[in-house]
Amino acid sequence: MLDTVIGCAIAFIVGYVLWPEDSRARVDYRLASAHEAIAAYADTLENGGDATTLHTVRRRIHGDLAAVRTELIRLRTDPRHHRTLQAWQNDLDYAETAITRLTGLTATGHHGTPVATPETTRGLTAELRRRAERLREHRPRRVRSPR
């Protein structure tokens, strides 16, 4: 029993005191970068970027969003980030919805109908850039907890 307590103390000291990894900064940065990348993707789509470039950028964005989702799942066990976790989750959900909408526009656009117009993407890109700016300033949106 004593060896277990000593092991827990060592893990606590090394894990939280000597090596205090704050993943929050990485999540903010990764989410902001993903929002900006999606906005840039929308701009490229609107300006008629070639299919290969769009595909490569879209796959990179999906990879970045998957990395953020994995980090958020890991942070569920860390009590230091409990308050901002839901706000980050909402930002991630918005980014995933945005890239899904833009992917749908791309798929529709391949059949000859130009669907990615400034009117269809302007509001989306403005909101993505606003969210990225807020995340870079480390101002998580307040989310009410369900009662």
N, C-alpha and C positions, 0 to 999 in steps of 0.2 A: 504494500500500500504506500509506503514511504517513497519508493522509487517512482511510482506513478505521479505522486505530488511533485517530486523534484523534476520529473520530465515535463509536467505541465508548466511549472514555473520557468524552466529553461525555454520552452516553446513560446511562452508569453513574452519573456524578456527579449528573445531574439526576434520574434515575429512582430511585436508591437512597439517595443521601446528602442531597441538598437537599429531596427530596420523598418521604420514606419513608412511603408509604401502607401502613398495616397493615390489611389486609382482615379479619384474624382477628376483630377486635372486631365488625365488621359481621356476619360469619357466625354468631358466637355469639348475637348479639342477634336476628338474623333467625330462626335456628332456635328460640330460646327463644320468640320471639313466635309463631311458627307452631305450636309445641307448645301454647302457652296458647290460641291461637285455636281449635285443634282440640278442646281440652278444653271450651272455652266452647260450641262448636258441638254437642258431645255433650250438654252440659247443656240447651241449647235444644231439641235433638231429643228428649231425654228428657221435657222439660216440655211437649211438644206445640207447638213453634213453628210459625208458618204457613209454607207451602211457598215463598212468594216470598222471605221473609227467609232461610230455610235455603239456598235456591238462591244468593242473592247472597253470603252468607257463605262458602259452599262454593267458589264461583268465585274469591273473593278469596284464600282459603287455597291453592287450586291455583296461582294466580298467584304468591303468596309462595314456595311450594315450588319453582316453576320458576325463580324468581330465585335462590334458594339453590343449586339444582342448577347453574345457569349459573356462579355464583361459584365453586363447587367445581371445576368443569371448568377455569376460568381459573386457579385456584390450584394445579393440578397442575404447572404450570411454575415455580412459586415455591418454591424450596428452603426458605424460612423456615417453611413450614407443612406440611412433609412428615410430621412426626410426628403431628399432630392431624387430618390430612386423612381418614384412615380412620375415626376416631371420629366426625367430622362426617358422613361418608358413611353410617355406620350409623344415626346420629340422623335423618338425612334419610330413609333407607329406612323406618325405624320410623314416622315421621310420614306418609309416603306410604301405607304399609300401613294405618295407623289411619284416615286419611280415606277410603280405599277401603272399609274395613269399615263405617264409618259411612254412607257413601253407599249401600252395599248395604242397610243397615238402613232408610234413608230410602226407597229404591225399593220395598222390600218393604212398608213401612208405608203407602204410598199405596194399596195394595189393600185396606185396611181392617184389617189385622192389626197391632196395636201391638207392634212388636218391640223398640223402644228402651226398655227398662225399666232401672231402676237396677241390676239384676243384670247386664245385658249391657254396661253402660257404666262401671260403678263402677271396675273394675280398670284399664280403659283410660285413664280420665281421671286416676286417681291416678298411673299411670306417666307419662303425658304431663306432668303438673305437676311430678313429681319430676325428669324430664329437663330441663324448662325451668329449674327452680331450679339444677340442676347447671351448665347452660350459662351462666346469668347470673352464676354465681360463677367462670366460666372454669376449670372443672375438667373437662377432657375425659376421657372414660373411656379407660382404657388398653386398647389392642387389640394382641394378639400378632401379630407379623408371621409369615406362613407361612414355614416352613423348607424 
